[in-house]
Amino acid sequence: MDRTIRVLVAKPGLDGHDRGAKVIARALRDAGMEVIYTGLRQTPEQIVSAAIQEDADVIAMSILSGAHNHLFPRVMELLREKKVDDVLVLGGGVIPDDDIPGLKAAGIAEIFTPGSPTPAIIEFIKNNLKRKA
């Protein structure tokens, strides 16, 4: 039986700016997805715990601080430790092009940088879900 796609939008690390995350959250809601926004300054542990509790289909992390090479892979590590392998994990924010291959190698499905069109993010989610929504 189909259900609404559940997306956890998270701001890992010490970022204090969440305008981009809120724009994405609104676009996903407008596309018919259920969005859970965790707020600012989340640890990887908090993000993974919330994703499990909320039965999220997608974790969408937004970061501006430059700590993506540590925080994003840590989320993937924790998901593996908890044996959660059916959640699509996305990253976004100010991430240098040179860092994207390493993040994808760590298990992040896609990275969306500033200026990414929201329809492209929505389509990526719909086309790459790991569990049936």
VOPA-412523 format. One record per residue (C-alpha): y, z, x; residue in one letter. Coordinates in nm, 2 decimals, padded with zeros to 4 digits, always signed. Each point is the difference from the previous one (the first is absolute). Layout:
<nodes>
{{Y; Z; X}; "A"}
...
</nodes>
This chain:
<nodes>
{{+00.00; +00.00; +00.00}; "M"}
{{+00.34; -00.10; +00.14}; "D"}
{{+00.28; +00.25; +00.05}; "R"}
{{+00.35; +00.00; +00.13}; "T"}
{{+00.04; -00.03; +00.38}; "I"}
{{+00.10; +00.34; +00.14}; "R"}
{{+00.23; -00.02; +00.30}; "V"}
{{+00.10; +00.31; +00.21}; "L"}
{{+00.34; -00.07; +00.17}; "V"}
{{+00.05; +00.23; +00.29}; "A"}
{{+00.26; +00.07; +00.27}; "K"}
{{-00.18; +00.13; +00.30}; "P"}
{{+00.18; +00.19; +00.28}; "G"}
{{+00.35; +00.12; +00.02}; "L"}
{{+00.18; -00.29; -00.17}; "D"}
{{+00.28; +00.11; -00.22}; "G"}
{{+00.07; -00.34; -00.15}; "H"}
{{-00.21; -00.13; -00.29}; "D"}
{{+00.20; -00.27; -00.17}; "R"}
{{-00.25; -00.27; +00.10}; "G"}
{{-00.30; +00.21; -00.12}; "A"}
{{+00.18; +00.05; -00.33}; "K"}
{{+00.07; -00.38; -00.04}; "V"}
{{-00.37; -00.07; +00.07}; "I"}
{{-00.11; +00.27; -00.24}; "A"}
{{+00.22; -00.14; -00.28}; "R"}
{{-00.12; -00.36; +00.06}; "A"}
{{-00.37; +00.12; -00.01}; "L"}
{{+00.07; +00.19; -00.33}; "R"}
{{+00.17; -00.30; -00.14}; "D"}
{{-00.31; -00.21; +00.09}; "A"}
{{-00.21; +00.24; -00.22}; "G"}
{{-00.14; +00.23; +00.27}; "M"}
{{+00.00; +00.37; -00.02}; "E"}
{{+00.20; +00.14; +00.29}; "V"}
{{-00.02; +00.35; +00.15}; "I"}
{{+00.29; +00.07; +00.24}; "Y"}
{{-00.07; +00.29; +00.24}; "T"}
{{+00.36; +00.04; +00.12}; "G"}
{{+00.14; +00.04; +00.35}; "L"}
{{-00.15; +00.15; +00.31}; "R"}
{{-00.37; -00.01; -00.08}; "Q"}
{{-00.27; +00.07; +00.26}; "T"}
{{-00.30; -00.23; +00.03}; "P"}
{{-00.21; +00.28; -00.14}; "E"}
{{+00.23; +00.04; -00.30}; "Q"}
{{-00.01; -00.38; -00.07}; "I"}
{{-00.38; -00.02; +00.02}; "V"}
{{-00.04; +00.31; -00.21}; "S"}
{{+00.23; -00.14; -00.27}; "A"}
{{-00.17; -00.33; +00.01}; "A"}
{{-00.34; +00.16; -00.07}; "I"}
{{+00.14; +00.24; -00.27}; "Q"}
{{+00.17; -00.29; -00.17}; "E"}
{{-00.29; -00.24; +00.03}; "D"}
{{+00.23; -00.26; +00.15}; "A"}
{{-00.11; -00.36; +00.05}; "D"}
{{+00.28; -00.06; +00.25}; "V"}
{{+00.20; +00.20; +00.25}; "I"}
{{+00.33; -00.16; +00.08}; "A"}
{{+00.18; +00.18; +00.29}; "M"}
{{+00.36; -00.07; +00.10}; "S"}
{{+00.14; +00.11; +00.33}; "I"}
{{+00.33; -00.04; +00.19}; "L"}
{{-00.04; +00.26; +00.27}; "S"}
{{-00.20; -00.20; +00.25}; "G"}
{{-00.30; +00.24; -00.02}; "A"}
{{-00.22; -00.27; -00.18}; "H"}
{{-00.23; -00.04; +00.30}; "N"}
{{-00.10; +00.36; -00.03}; "H"}
{{+00.03; +00.08; -00.38}; "L"}
{{-00.16; -00.31; -00.15}; "F"}
{{-00.31; +00.01; +00.21}; "P"}
{{-00.03; +00.37; -00.06}; "R"}
{{-00.01; -00.07; -00.38}; "V"}
{{-00.28; -00.25; +00.06}; "M"}
{{-00.19; +00.25; +00.22}; "E"}
{{+00.02; +00.27; -00.27}; "L"}
{{-00.11; -00.24; -00.27}; "L"}
{{-00.31; -00.08; +00.21}; "R"}
{{-00.07; +00.37; +00.06}; "E"}
{{+00.01; +00.05; -00.38}; "K"}
{{-00.22; -00.30; -00.05}; "K"}
{{+00.26; -00.18; -00.21}; "V"}
{{-00.05; -00.37; +00.07}; "D"}
{{+00.11; -00.16; -00.33}; "D"}
{{+00.38; +00.05; +00.02}; "V"}
{{+00.22; -00.29; +00.11}; "L"}
{{+00.26; +00.14; +00.25}; "V"}
{{+00.33; -00.18; +00.06}; "L"}
{{+00.29; +00.08; +00.23}; "G"}
{{+00.36; -00.10; -00.01}; "G"}
{{+00.34; +00.07; +00.14}; "G"}
{{+00.16; -00.06; +00.34}; "V"}
{{-00.30; -00.10; +00.21}; "I"}
{{+00.02; -00.23; +00.30}; "P"}
{{-00.21; -00.31; -00.02}; "D"}
{{-00.17; +00.10; +00.32}; "D"}
{{-00.14; +00.31; -00.16}; "D"}
{{-00.15; -00.17; -00.31}; "I"}
{{-00.33; -00.12; +00.16}; "P"}
{{-00.08; +00.35; +00.12}; "G"}
{{+00.07; +00.15; -00.34}; "L"}
{{-00.22; -00.26; -00.17}; "K"}
{{-00.28; +00.07; +00.26}; "A"}
{{+00.03; +00.37; -00.11}; "A"}
{{-00.08; -00.11; -00.36}; "G"}
{{+00.34; -00.06; -00.16}; "I"}
{{-00.06; -00.30; -00.22}; "A"}
{{+00.35; -00.14; +00.02}; "E"}
{{+00.35; +00.09; +00.13}; "I"}
{{+00.31; -00.10; -00.20}; "F"}
{{+00.32; +00.01; +00.20}; "T"}
{{+00.36; +00.01; -00.14}; "P"}
{{+00.07; -00.31; -00.21}; "G"}
{{-00.35; -00.04; -00.12}; "S"}
{{+00.01; -00.13; -00.36}; "P"}
{{-00.14; +00.25; -00.25}; "T"}
{{-00.20; -00.27; -00.18}; "P"}
{{-00.19; -00.06; +00.33}; "A"}
{{-00.08; +00.37; +00.02}; "I"}
{{-00.12; +00.01; -00.36}; "I"}
{{-00.22; -00.31; +00.05}; "E"}
{{-00.14; +00.14; +00.32}; "F"}
{{-00.11; +00.31; -00.18}; "I"}
{{-00.15; -00.19; -00.29}; "K"}
{{-00.19; -00.23; +00.23}; "N"}
{{-00.13; +00.26; +00.25}; "N"}
{{-00.10; +00.31; -00.21}; "L"}
{{-00.31; +00.16; +00.14}; "K"}
{{-00.10; +00.16; -00.33}; "R"}
{{+00.01; -00.16; -00.34}; "K"}
{{+00.31; +00.10; -00.18}; "A"}
</nodes>
